[in-house]
């Protein structure tokens, strides 16, 4: 009887920890964002882009990996095919250190002075 009680307590504790673990996994999921931006630089594994936010031009960097989908006119292209001043739609999680999900070239843009008027 005593071993049965310990087994019941152990299984209950295990289920509580499992539920908490799943709940924390859900909290860790980051919100993806699509932004329209202009590429200011292309690195070996990164893209630096300008995006206008709250009336100011900001520069941000996003990582690119083998899972990132990069396309132009419906055809897949490589990171090296991206050029400065390409206007793109970038899908990424801005609050996470994860690579972009996708980069889609939608035209040509114009680079502006980053930082805006302070």
Secondary structure as GFF3:
##gff-version 3
##sequence-region A 1 118
A	DSSP	alpha_helix	2	28	.	.	.	ID=ss1
A	DSSP	beta_strand	33	42	.	.	.	ID=ss2
A	DSSP	beta_strand	46	53	.	.	.	ID=ss3
A	DSSP	beta_strand	56	63	.	.	.	ID=ss4
A	DSSP	beta_strand	69	72	.	.	.	ID=ss5
A	DSSP	beta_strand	75	76	.	.	.	ID=ss6
A	DSSP	three_ten_helix	79	81	.	.	.	ID=ss7
A	DSSP	beta_strand	86	92	.	.	.	ID=ss8
A	DSSP	beta_strand	102	108	.	.	.	ID=ss9
###
